[in-house]
Amino acid sequence: MNKTNQSKKYTIVGTDINEVKRLNQDSGLSYNQVKELLANRMNRNKDK
């Protein structure tokens, strides 16, 4: 249940959804990206 105010999306408690998405993009790797990176590195080390 989101409210729309001048093309900005807010949650019921007032969190700016677009701001959260923007901050998440700038925060670095996600948990799944880190898992994939580590798995790839471990597989490369096995081949040596």
MARBA-3410 file (N, C-alpha, C, O; in Angstrom, 1 decimal):
48
0.8,-1.2,0.0,0.0,0.0,0.0,0.9,1.2,0.0,1.3,1.7,1.1 ~ 1.2,1.8,-1.2,2.0,2.9,-1.3,1.2,4.2,-1.6,0.2,4.1,-2.3 ~ 1.7,5.3,-1.2,1.0,6.6,-1.6,1.9,7.2,-2.6,3.1,7.1,-2.6 ~ 1.3,7.8,-3.6,2.0,8.5,-4.7,1.9,10.0,-4.4,0.7,10.5,-4.3 ~ 3.0,10.7,-4.4,3.0,12.2,-4.2,3.9,12.8,-5.2,5.2,12.7,-5.0
3.5,13.5,-6.2,4.3,14.2,-7.2,5.3,13.2,-7.8,6.5,13.5,-7.8 ~ 4.9,12.0,-8.2,5.7,11.0,-8.8,6.7,10.3,-7.9,7.6,9.6,-8.4 ~ 6.7,10.6,-6.6,7.5,10.0,-5.7,6.7,8.9,-5.0,5.5,9.1,-4.7 ~ 7.4,7.8,-4.7,6.7,6.7,-4.1,7.1,6.5,-2.6,8.3,6.5,-2.4 ~ 6.2,6.5,-1.7,6.5,6.3,-0.3,5.7,5.1,0.3,4.6,4.8,-0.2
6.3,4.5,1.2,5.6,3.4,1.9,4.6,4.1,2.9,4.6,5.3,3.0 ~ 3.9,3.2,3.6,2.9,3.7,4.5,3.5,4.5,5.6,3.0,5.5,6.1 ~ 4.7,4.1,6.0,5.4,4.8,7.1,6.2,6.0,6.7,6.9,6.7,7.5 ~ 6.2,6.3,5.3,6.9,7.5,4.8,8.3,7.3,4.2,8.9,8.3,4.0 ~ 8.7,6.1,4.0,10.0,5.8,3.4,9.9,6.1,1.9,9.0,5.6,1.2
10.9,6.9,1.4,11.0,7.2,0.0,11.6,6.0,-0.7,12.8,5.8,-0.6 ~ 10.8,5.3,-1.5,11.3,4.0,-2.1,12.4,4.3,-3.1,13.4,3.5,-3.1 ~ 12.3,5.3,-3.9,13.3,5.6,-4.9,14.6,6.0,-4.2,15.7,5.6,-4.7 ~ 14.6,6.7,-3.1,15.8,7.0,-2.4,16.5,5.8,-1.8,17.7,5.6,-1.9 ~ 15.7,4.8,-1.3,16.3,3.6,-0.8,16.9,2.8,-2.0,18.0,2.3,-1.8
16.3,2.7,-3.1,16.9,2.0,-4.3,18.2,2.7,-4.7,19.1,2.0,-5.1 ~ 18.2,4.0,-4.7,19.4,4.8,-5.1,20.5,4.5,-4.1,21.7,4.2,-4.6 ~ 20.2,4.5,-2.9,21.3,4.2,-1.9,21.8,2.8,-2.0,23.0,2.5,-1.8 ~ 20.9,1.8,-2.3,21.3,0.4,-2.4,22.2,0.2,-3.6,23.1,-0.6,-3.5 ~ 22.0,1.0,-4.7,22.9,0.9,-5.8,24.3,1.3,-5.5,25.2,0.8,-6.1
24.4,2.3,-4.6,25.7,2.8,-4.3,26.4,2.1,-3.2,27.5,2.4,-2.8 ~ 25.7,1.0,-2.6,26.3,0.4,-1.4,27.3,-0.7,-1.7,27.8,-1.3,-0.7 ~ 27.5,-1.1,-2.9,28.4,-2.2,-3.2,27.8,-3.4,-3.6,26.6,-3.4,-4.1 ~ 28.5,-4.5,-3.5,28.0,-5.8,-3.9,26.9,-6.3,-3.0,26.8,-6.1,-1.8 ~ 25.9,-7.1,-3.6,24.8,-7.7,-2.8,25.4,-9.0,-2.3,26.4,-9.5,-2.6
24.6,-9.6,-1.4,25.0,-10.9,-0.8,25.2,-11.9,-1.8,26.1,-12.7,-1.8 ~ 24.2,-12.0,-2.8,24.3,-13.0,-3.9,25.5,-12.8,-4.8,26.1,-13.7,-5.3 ~ 25.8,-11.5,-5.0,27.0,-11.2,-5.9,28.3,-11.6,-5.2,29.2,-12.1,-5.9 ~ 28.4,-11.4,-3.9,29.5,-11.9,-3.1,29.7,-13.4,-3.2,30.8,-13.9,-3.4 ~ 28.6,-14.1,-3.0,28.6,-15.6,-3.0,29.1,-16.0,-4.4,29.9,-17.0,-4.5
28.6,-15.4,-5.5,29.0,-15.8,-6.8,30.4,-15.5,-7.0,31.2,-16.4,-7.6 ~ 30.9,-14.4,-6.6,32.3,-14.0,-6.8,33.2,-15.0,-6.0,34.2,-15.5,-6.6 ~ 32.9,-15.3,-4.8,33.7,-16.3,-4.0,33.7,-17.7,-4.7,34.7,-18.4,-4.7 ~ 32.5,-18.1,-5.1,32.4,-19.4,-5.8,33.3,-19.5,-7.0,34.0,-20.5,-7.3 ~ 33.3,-18.4,-7.8,34.1,-18.4,-9.0,35.6,-18.4,-8.7,36.3,-19.1,-9.4
36.0,-17.7,-7.7,37.4,-17.7,-7.3,37.8,-19.0,-6.7,38.9,-19.5,-7.0 ~ 36.9,-19.7,-6.0,37.3,-21.0,-5.4,37.4,-22.0,-6.6,38.3,-22.8,-6.6 ~ 36.5,-21.9,-7.6,36.6,-22.8,-8.7,37.9,-22.6,-9.5,38.5,-23.5,-10.0 ~ 38.3,-21.3,-9.7,39.6,-21.0,-10.4,40.8,-21.6,-9.7,41.7,-22.0,-10.3 ~ 40.7,-21.5,-8.3,41.9,-22.0,-7.5,42.0,-23.5,-7.6,43.1,-24.0,-7.5
40.8,-24.2,-7.7,40.8,-25.7,-7.9,41.5,-26.1,-9.1,42.2,-27.1,-9.2 ~ 41.4,-25.3,-10.2,41.9,-25.7,-11.5,43.5,-25.5,-11.5,44.1,-26.0,-12.5 ~ 44.0,-24.8,-10.6,45.5,-24.6,-10.6,46.2,-25.7,-10.1,47.5,-25.7,-10.0
END
